[in-house]
Amino acid sequence: MKVLKFGGTSVGSPERIEQLLPIISSQAANKHLVVLSAVSGTTNDLVTLSALYAKKDIQAAYAHIDKLYEQYKKFVHQLFKTEEGILEATEFIDKIFDLFYQFKNKNFTSTAERIILAQGEIISTTLFHLHLKEIEVTSVLLPALDFMLIDENNEPDIEYIQEHLSVEISKYPEEKLFITQGYICKNAEGEIDNLRRGGSDYTASLIGAALQVEEIQIWTDIDGFHNNDPRYVPNTKSIAKLNFDEAAELSYFGAKILHPQSVFPARKYNVPVRLLDTMNPTAQGTLISGETSNQNQIVAIAAKDGITAIRIQSSRMLMAYGFLRKVFEVFERFKTPIDMITTSEVAVSLTIDETGSLPEIIKELELFSAVEIDNDQSIICIVGDFRKSNHGYASIVSDAVKHIPIRMISYGGSENNISLLVPSTHKIEALRSLHNRLF
């Protein structure tokens, strides 16, 4: 079996949905399990709808629903060719949009919001299933809410997923094509929940790991990881192979093609992940596996925006073995992850990208240190073979950006990564300068 995940742009129009079956059929496997995101733009529309209900702006919410309904009504009439197909799809869409109207007189909670957000994937998968039915292709629609579960810590319960998904698939021993929703799940209280934004990649990886499939395929609108950001740097190239650690570094530090969490289940269960392009299905894409193919070379550059740098200085830090513990405990209490960290004898500099609790964090840090904040920073991540036996890479990187102000450098924490922190206004210049020097 192969798991094939198609993102929002891959199902973003009736024409794109019609192209899915030829792609699926071209992938040699005994069975296929297809994971779909919501149609491109739909999740944003549902977030907007939820915000309007939360503000109790019912008139605006209803106008937003009406607008979205007209878009999907047009979508249905373009995708389906027969009266029977149009009728069945329209009846389904009507039920979904009737649900949207039902939140008028309710106290709008986070649970209600999650119910609304879940409908995007339910719509896309059902329309694809009905499309296949219309063209007389047999498929099985497996509701993700029957087997995708997160625990009280919002972590996926992979044993539960494995057990319950295997049971669902075993009910259809002769079927070859299964469809399910990405992103959505149930939580430990049995409520509808989700894997957060980008979670369809995570769904595919979790399913692939749970079922120990032959391969997980992530189909999007670019032909795999590139060695730099093609939006800002000309003449980038796709990377044929990456190992799991390299892919994890690139996805976490800014490469948008793959959700960062998606690498970990596949790595744990050693299931290959292949990134492919729905607009160019014959392109080789990028294969991510446990094999190391990029020895003694620099592989790629990525950038992560929206970074805040925090410098924490205290005269009491000198020789104080408990200082770092106190610093980390502050961030732990506010559940704020740290990206980069550098230390000196009297100061610590670190970066975060989640600033919701920043005022509270600063207040606590100032109880025992002086704090300086730099906003609007970007992390530039250079991924390659940086084992201690390799020499000279640090000097090459530093020479390439010697004309750019560097706020922080992290080197040695990983054998796959050198990270630089620069003001975001210098990001593009840094990406291009590094590209010209390293490739």
Secondary structure, DSSP 8 states (H G I E B T S, - for coil): -EEEEE-GGGGSSHHHHHHHHHHHHHS--S-EEEEE---TTHHHHHHHHHHHHHTT-HHHHHHHHHHHHHHHHHHHHHH--SHHHHHHHHHHHHHHHHHHHTTTTS---HHHHHHHHHHHHHHHHHHHHHHHHHTT---EEE-GGGT-BB-TTS-B-HHHHHHHHHHHHHT-TT--EEEEESSEEE-TTS-EEE--TTHHHHHHHHHHHHHT-SEEEEEESSSS-BSS-TTTSTT--B-SEEEHHHHHHHHHTT-TTS-GGGHHHHHHHT--EEEEETTSTTS--EEEES----TTSEEEEEEEEEEEEEEEE-GGGTT-TTHHHHHHHHHHHTT-----EEE-SSEEEEEES--TTHHHHHHHHTTTSEEEEEEEEEEEEEEE---TT--SHHHHHHHHTTTS--SEEEESS-SSEEEEEEEGGGHHHHHHHHHHHH-
